[in-house]
Amino acid sequence: MKNSVNLSTLINQFGSESKCREYLEALRWPDMIMCPRCRSINISKIVKRHQFDCDKCRYQFSVTAGTIFNDSHLPLWKWFLCVYLLCESKNGMSANQLKRVLGVSYKTAWYLCHRVRAAMKEVNPGPLDGIVEMDDTLVGGNPKGCHWKTQNNNETIVVGIKQRNGDLRFFKAEDVKSGTLAKYIKENISEDVHVIMTDEFPSYPPAIVQAGMEDACHLTVNHHDGVYVDGDITTNGIESAFSLLKRGIIGSWHKVSAKHLPAYLDEMTFRFNNRSNPYLFRDTLMKLIEAPVLEYKKLTSDAA
């Protein structure tokens, strides 16, 4: 299914449990049904219970067995609707809004959102190349007019890296010292990068050297002097991404804790990097099928 379908089409195609199960079966087993326990393909169907029976190990299972859907009492069509709404919402969607749309409790909506966000996390994405912009910002509190040096206790640093006309990365950072920035550069920017563009912040030059990219062309734009574009030199791309993130926090999520901020960053970057993907809805469902189960007690634990 393409992500460009409207809401009425989605409900028409996936408005029942059986239709959702059929679609999940096609995604999980595109060639043939396989036992999730012993991997046998000798399978019998138990029609009345929407289950399958493995003729080899006698394990009875459904399409949701071993997936994030299996430990949920929520109807599959509500899962599908949640995935669709999170894929379509450019600035994100709050648990309160999802609660009203799905007719569920706030706890259920909140947990549902976080399980979808966990699946949206991209594992080992490829390095950024070409022209790369890098910057940092503060979220939470009231950082207007402040730099990280005047960071308040309720403000969190977010480091952003964006390939021009390409993908985006966001990270919750403890600080913006050169060693911290070097780690993000080394892990996310290709050694063959053409140009790294930043503002005039003094931690960037040593960070680039520490990351082993001293041969890369490093160009800066002086924001302190009110310069934001100097010919082709600008960090406006990553600044625009920061603006999108802050609109999501202020306008949609309203309040994001430092503990859960990485999950919201994952959601925002996944949606941004798939903005031209016509199969975003399908691909997100595939990730949910493959994702490990995220327990509620882990989400609500005091551990950061």
Contacts in CASP RR format, 6 or more apart in sequence:
PFRMAT RR
TARGET T0000
AUTHOR 0000-0000-0000
METHOD contacts of the structure
MODEL  1
MKNSVNLSTLINQFGSESKCREYLEALRWPDMIMCPRCRSINISKIVKRH
QFDCDKCRYQFSVTAGTIFNDSHLPLWKWFLCVYLLCESKNGMSANQLKR
VLGVSYKTAWYLCHRVRAAMKEVNPGPLDGIVEMDDTLVGGNPKGCHWKT
QNNNETIVVGIKQRNGDLRFFKAEDVKSGTLAKYIKENISEDVHVIMTDE
FPSYPPAIVQAGMEDACHLTVNHHDGVYVDGDITTNGIESAFSLLKRGII
GSWHKVSAKHLPAYLDEMTFRFNNRSNPYLFRDTLMKLIEAPVLEYKKLT
SDAA
1 10 0 8 1.000
1 13 0 8 1.000
1 23 0 8 1.000
1 279 0 8 1.000
1 281 0 8 1.000
1 282 0 8 1.000
2 278 0 8 1.000
2 279 0 8 1.000
2 281 0 8 1.000
2 282 0 8 1.000
3 84 0 8 1.000
3 87 0 8 1.000
3 88 0 8 1.000
3 277 0 8 1.000
3 278 0 8 1.000
3 279 0 8 1.000
3 280 0 8 1.000
3 281 0 8 1.000
3 282 0 8 1.000
4 278 0 8 1.000
5 13 0 8 1.000
5 281 0 8 1.000
7 84 0 8 1.000
10 80 0 8 1.000
10 81 0 8 1.000
10 84 0 8 1.000
11 77 0 8 1.000
11 81 0 8 1.000
13 19 0 8 1.000
14 20 0 8 1.000
14 23 0 8 1.000
14 76 0 8 1.000
14 77 0 8 1.000
14 80 0 8 1.000
14 81 0 8 1.000
15 77 0 8 1.000
15 80 0 8 1.000
16 77 0 8 1.000
17 50 0 8 1.000
17 75 0 8 1.000
17 76 0 8 1.000
17 77 0 8 1.000
18 50 0 8 1.000
19 77 0 8 1.000
20 75 0 8 1.000
20 76 0 8 1.000
20 77 0 8 1.000
20 79 0 8 1.000
20 80 0 8 1.000
21 50 0 8 1.000
21 62 0 8 1.000
21 63 0 8 1.000
21 76 0 8 1.000
23 285 0 8 1.000
24 63 0 8 1.000
24 64 0 8 1.000
24 69 0 8 1.000
24 76 0 8 1.000
24 285 0 8 1.000
24 289 0 8 1.000
25 33 0 8 1.000
25 63 0 8 1.000
27 282 0 8 1.000
27 285 0 8 1.000
27 286 0 8 1.000
27 289 0 8 1.000
28 63 0 8 1.000
28 67 0 8 1.000
28 289 0 8 1.000
29 63 0 8 1.000
32 41 0 8 1.000
32 43 0 8 1.000
33 41 0 8 1.000
33 43 0 8 1.000
33 52 0 8 1.000
34 40 0 8 1.000
34 41 0 8 1.000
34 43 0 8 1.000
35 41 0 8 1.000
35 43 0 8 1.000
35 52 0 8 1.000
35 54 0 8 1.000
35 56 0 8 1.000
35 57 0 8 1.000
35 59 0 8 1.000
35 61 0 8 1.000
36 59 0 8 1.000
36 61 0 8 1.000
36 65 0 8 1.000
36 66 0 8 1.000
37 54 0 8 1.000
37 57 0 8 1.000
37 59 0 8 1.000
37 61 0 8 1.000
38 54 0 8 1.000
38 56 0 8 1.000
38 57 0 8 1.000
38 59 0 8 1.000
40 54 0 8 1.000
40 55 0 8 1.000
40 56 0 8 1.000
40 57 0 8 1.000
42 54 0 8 1.000
42 55 0 8 1.000
42 56 0 8 1.000
43 52 0 8 1.000
43 53 0 8 1.000
43 54 0 8 1.000
43 55 0 8 1.000
44 52 0 8 1.000
44 53 0 8 1.000
44 55 0 8 1.000
45 51 0 8 1.000
45 52 0 8 1.000
45 53 0 8 1.000
46 52 0 8 1.000
46 53 0 8 1.000
46 60 0 8 1.000
49 62 0 8 1.000
50 62 0 8 1.000
50 63 0 8 1.000
51 60 0 8 1.000
51 61 0 8 1.000
51 62 0 8 1.000
52 60 0 8 1.000
52 61 0 8 1.000
52 62 0 8 1.000
53 59 0 8 1.000
53 60 0 8 1.000
54 60 0 8 1.000
54 61 0 8 1.000
62 70 0 8 1.000
64 70 0 8 1.000
64 76 0 8 1.000
66 293 0 8 1.000
67 288 0 8 1.000
67 289 0 8 1.000
67 290 0 8 1.000
67 291 0 8 1.000
67 293 0 8 1.000
68 115 0 8 1.000
68 119 0 8 1.000
68 288 0 8 1.000
68 289 0 8 1.000
68 291 0 8 1.000
68 292 0 8 1.000
68 293 0 8 1.000
68 294 0 8 1.000
69 76 0 8 1.000
69 79 0 8 1.000
69 288 0 8 1.000
69 289 0 8 1.000
70 293 0 8 1.000
71 293 0 8 1.000
72 79 0 8 1.000
72 112 0 8 1.000
74 104 0 8 1.000
74 108 0 8 1.000
74 112 0 8 1.000
78 102 0 8 1.000
78 104 0 8 1.000
79 112 0 8 1.000
79 288 0 8 1.000
80 285 0 8 1.000
81 101 0 8 1.000
81 102 0 8 1.000
82 98 0 8 1.000
82 102 0 8 1.000
82 112 0 8 1.000
82 113 0 8 1.000
82 116 0 8 1.000
83 116 0 8 1.000
83 281 0 8 1.000
83 284 0 8 1.000
83 285 0 8 1.000
83 288 0 8 1.000
84 281 0 8 1.000
85 93 0 8 1.000
85 98 0 8 1.000
85 101 0 8 1.000
86 92 0 8 1.000
86 93 0 8 1.000
86 113 0 8 1.000
86 116 0 8 1.000
86 117 0 8 1.000
86 120 0 8 1.000
86 267 0 8 1.000
86 271 0 8 1.000
86 284 0 8 1.000
87 271 0 8 1.000
87 280 0 8 1.000
87 281 0 8 1.000
87 284 0 8 1.000
89 252 0 8 1.000
90 244 0 8 1.000
90 271 0 8 1.000
91 244 0 8 1.000
91 247 0 8 1.000
91 248 0 8 1.000
91 251 0 8 1.000
91 252 0 8 1.000
92 248 0 8 1.000
92 252 0 8 1.000
92 253 0 8 1.000
92 267 0 8 1.000
92 268 0 8 1.000
92 271 0 8 1.000
93 113 0 8 1.000
93 252 0 8 1.000
94 252 0 8 1.000
94 253 0 8 1.000
94 254 0 8 1.000
95 106 0 8 1.000
95 109 0 8 1.000
95 110 0 8 1.000
95 112 0 8 1.000
95 113 0 8 1.000
96 106 0 8 1.000
96 109 0 8 1.000
97 252 0 8 1.000
98 104 0 8 1.000
98 109 0 8 1.000
98 112 0 8 1.000
98 113 0 8 1.000
99 105 0 8 1.000
99 106 0 8 1.000
99 108 0 8 1.000
99 109 0 8 1.000
102 108 0 8 1.000
102 109 0 8 1.000
102 112 0 8 1.000
104 112 0 8 1.000
111 296 0 8 1.000
111 299 0 8 1.000
114 260 0 8 1.000
114 263 0 8 1.000
114 294 0 8 1.000
114 299 0 8 1.000
115 288 0 8 1.000
115 291 0 8 1.000
115 294 0 8 1.000
116 267 0 8 1.000
116 284 0 8 1.000
116 288 0 8 1.000
117 263 0 8 1.000
117 264 0 8 1.000
117 266 0 8 1.000
117 267 0 8 1.000
118 263 0 8 1.000
118 266 0 8 1.000
118 291 0 8 1.000
118 294 0 8 1.000
119 284 0 8 1.000
119 287 0 8 1.000
119 288 0 8 1.000
119 290 0 8 1.000
119 291 0 8 1.000
120 266 0 8 1.000
120 267 0 8 1.000
120 270 0 8 1.000
120 271 0 8 1.000
120 284 0 8 1.000
120 287 0 8 1.000
121 263 0 8 1.000
121 266 0 8 1.000
121 270 0 8 1.000
122 266 0 8 1.000
122 269 0 8 1.000
122 270 0 8 1.000
122 273 0 8 1.000
125 167 0 8 1.000
125 169 0 8 1.000
125 273 0 8 1.000
127 188 0 8 1.000
127 189 0 8 1.000
127 190 0 8 1.000
128 161 0 8 1.000
128 162 0 8 1.000
128 163 0 8 1.000
128 166 0 8 1.000
128 167 0 8 1.000
128 169 0 8 1.000
128 188 0 8 1.000
128 189 0 8 1.000
128 190 0 8 1.000
128 193 0 8 1.000
129 163 0 8 1.000
129 189 0 8 1.000
129 190 0 8 1.000
129 192 0 8 1.000
129 193 0 8 1.000
129 194 0 8 1.000
130 163 0 8 1.000
130 164 0 8 1.000
130 190 0 8 1.000
130 193 0 8 1.000
130 194 0 8 1.000
130 195 0 8 1.000
131 163 0 8 1.000
131 164 0 8 1.000
131 194 0 8 1.000
131 195 0 8 1.000
131 197 0 8 1.000
132 161 0 8 1.000
132 162 0 8 1.000
132 163 0 8 1.000
132 164 0 8 1.000
132 189 0 8 1.000
132 193 0 8 1.000
132 195 0 8 1.000
132 196 0 8 1.000
132 197 0 8 1.000
133 161 0 8 1.000
133 162 0 8 1.000
133 164 0 8 1.000
133 196 0 8 1.000
133 197 0 8 1.000
133 198 0 8 1.000
133 234 0 8 1.000
133 235 0 8 1.000
133 236 0 8 1.000
133 237 0 8 1.000
133 238 0 8 1.000
134 159 0 8 1.000
134 160 0 8 1.000
134 161 0 8 1.000
134 162 0 8 1.000
134 181 0 8 1.000
134 184 0 8 1.000
134 185 0 8 1.000
134 196 0 8 1.000
134 197 0 8 1.000
134 198 0 8 1.000
134 204 0 8 1.000
134 235 0 8 1.000
134 238 0 8 1.000
135 159 0 8 1.000
135 160 0 8 1.000
135 198 0 8 1.000
135 199 0 8 1.000
135 235 0 8 1.000
135 238 0 8 1.000
135 239 0 8 1.000
135 242 0 8 1.000
136 148 0 8 1.000
136 157 0 8 1.000
136 158 0 8 1.000
136 159 0 8 1.000
136 160 0 8 1.000
136 173 0 8 1.000
136 176 0 8 1.000
136 201 0 8 1.000
137 143 0 8 1.000
137 157 0 8 1.000
137 158 0 8 1.000
137 160 0 8 1.000
137 242 0 8 1.000
137 246 0 8 1.000
138 146 0 8 1.000
138 148 0 8 1.000
138 151 0 8 1.000
138 155 0 8 1.000
138 156 0 8 1.000
138 157 0 8 1.000
138 158 0 8 1.000
139 155 0 8 1.000
139 156 0 8 1.000
139 158 0 8 1.000
139 245 0 8 1.000
139 246 0 8 1.000
139 249 0 8 1.000
139 256 0 8 1.000
139 261 0 8 1.000
140 154 0 8 1.000
140 155 0 8 1.000
140 156 0 8 1.000
140 249 0 8 1.000
140 256 0 8 1.000
141 152 0 8 1.000
141 154 0 8 1.000
141 155 0 8 1.000
142 152 0 8 1.000
143 151 0 8 1.000
143 152 0 8 1.000
143 155 0 8 1.000
146 152 0 8 1.000
146 155 0 8 1.000
148 157 0 8 1.000
148 175 0 8 1.000
148 176 0 8 1.000
151 157 0 8 1.000
156 172 0 8 1.000
156 258 0 8 1.000
156 261 0 8 1.000
157 172 0 8 1.000
157 173 0 8 1.000
157 174 0 8 1.000
157 175 0 8 1.000
157 176 0 8 1.000
158 170 0 8 1.000
158 171 0 8 1.000
158 172 0 8 1.000
158 173 0 8 1.000
158 242 0 8 1.000
158 245 0 8 1.000
158 261 0 8 1.000
158 265 0 8 1.000
159 170 0 8 1.000
159 171 0 8 1.000
159 173 0 8 1.000
159 176 0 8 1.000
159 180 0 8 1.000
159 181 0 8 1.000
159 184 0 8 1.000
160 168 0 8 1.000
160 169 0 8 1.000
160 170 0 8 1.000
160 171 0 8 1.000
160 184 0 8 1.000
160 238 0 8 1.000
160 241 0 8 1.000
160 242 0 8 1.000
161 168 0 8 1.000
161 169 0 8 1.000
161 184 0 8 1.000
161 185 0 8 1.000
161 188 0 8 1.000
161 189 0 8 1.000
161 238 0 8 1.000
162 168 0 8 1.000
162 169 0 8 1.000
162 237 0 8 1.000
162 238 0 8 1.000
162 241 0 8 1.000
164 237 0 8 1.000
166 273 0 8 1.000
167 269 0 8 1.000
167 272 0 8 1.000
167 273 0 8 1.000
168 238 0 8 1.000
168 241 0 8 1.000
168 269 0 8 1.000
168 272 0 8 1.000
168 273 0 8 1.000
169 184 0 8 1.000
169 188 0 8 1.000
169 269 0 8 1.000
170 241 0 8 1.000
170 245 0 8 1.000
170 265 0 8 1.000
170 266 0 8 1.000
170 268 0 8 1.000
170 269 0 8 1.000
171 184 0 8 1.000
171 262 0 8 1.000
171 265 0 8 1.000
172 258 0 8 1.000
172 261 0 8 1.000
172 262 0 8 1.000
172 265 0 8 1.000
173 180 0 8 1.000
173 184 0 8 1.000
174 180 0 8 1.000
176 201 0 8 1.000
176 203 0 8 1.000
177 203 0 8 1.000
178 203 0 8 1.000
178 204 0 8 1.000
178 206 0 8 1.000
178 207 0 8 1.000
178 210 0 8 1.000
179 203 0 8 1.000
179 206 0 8 1.000
179 207 0 8 1.000
179 210 0 8 1.000
180 207 0 8 1.000
181 203 0 8 1.000
181 204 0 8 1.000
181 207 0 8 1.000
182 206 0 8 1.000
182 207 0 8 1.000
182 208 0 8 1.000
182 209 0 8 1.000
182 210 0 8 1.000
182 211 0 8 1.000
183 211 0 8 1.000
185 196 0 8 1.000
185 207 0 8 1.000
185 208 0 8 1.000
185 211 0 8 1.000
185 213 0 8 1.000
186 211 0 8 1.000
186 212 0 8 1.000
186 213 0 8 1.000
189 196 0 8 1.000
189 211 0 8 1.000
189 213 0 8 1.000
191 212 0 8 1.000
191 213 0 8 1.000
193 213 0 8 1.000
193 216 0 8 1.000
194 216 0 8 1.000
194 217 0 8 1.000
195 216 0 8 1.000
195 217 0 8 1.000
195 218 0 8 1.000
195 219 0 8 1.000
196 208 0 8 1.000
196 213 0 8 1.000
196 216 0 8 1.000
196 217 0 8 1.000
196 218 0 8 1.000
196 219 0 8 1.000
197 218 0 8 1.000
197 219 0 8 1.000
197 220 0 8 1.000
197 221 0 8 1.000
197 233 0 8 1.000
197 234 0 8 1.000
197 235 0 8 1.000
198 204 0 8 1.000
198 218 0 8 1.000
198 220 0 8 1.000
198 221 0 8 1.000
198 235 0 8 1.000
199 220 0 8 1.000
199 221 0 8 1.000
199 222 0 8 1.000
199 223 0 8 1.000
199 224 0 8 1.000
199 235 0 8 1.000
200 220 0 8 1.000
200 221 0 8 1.000
200 222 0 8 1.000
200 223 0 8 1.000
200 224 0 8 1.000
204 218 0 8 1.000
204 220 0 8 1.000
205 218 0 8 1.000
208 214 0 8 1.000
208 216 0 8 1.000
208 218 0 8 1.000
219 233 0 8 1.000
220 233 0 8 1.000
221 227 0 8 1.000
221 228 0 8 1.000
221 229 0 8 1.000
221 230 0 8 1.000
221 233 0 8 1.000
221 234 0 8 1.000
221 235 0 8 1.000
228 234 0 8 1.000
228 235 0 8 1.000
228 236 0 8 1.000
228 239 0 8 1.000
229 236 0 8 1.000
241 272 0 8 1.000
244 268 0 8 1.000
244 272 0 8 1.000
245 265 0 8 1.000
245 268 0 8 1.000
248 268 0 8 1.000
249 255 0 8 1.000
249 256 0 8 1.000
249 264 0 8 1.000
253 264 0 8 1.000
256 264 0 8 1.000
258 304 0 8 1.000
259 304 0 8 1.000
260 299 0 8 1.000
271 280 0 8 1.000
274 280 0 8 1.000
274 283 0 8 1.000
277 283 0 8 1.000
END
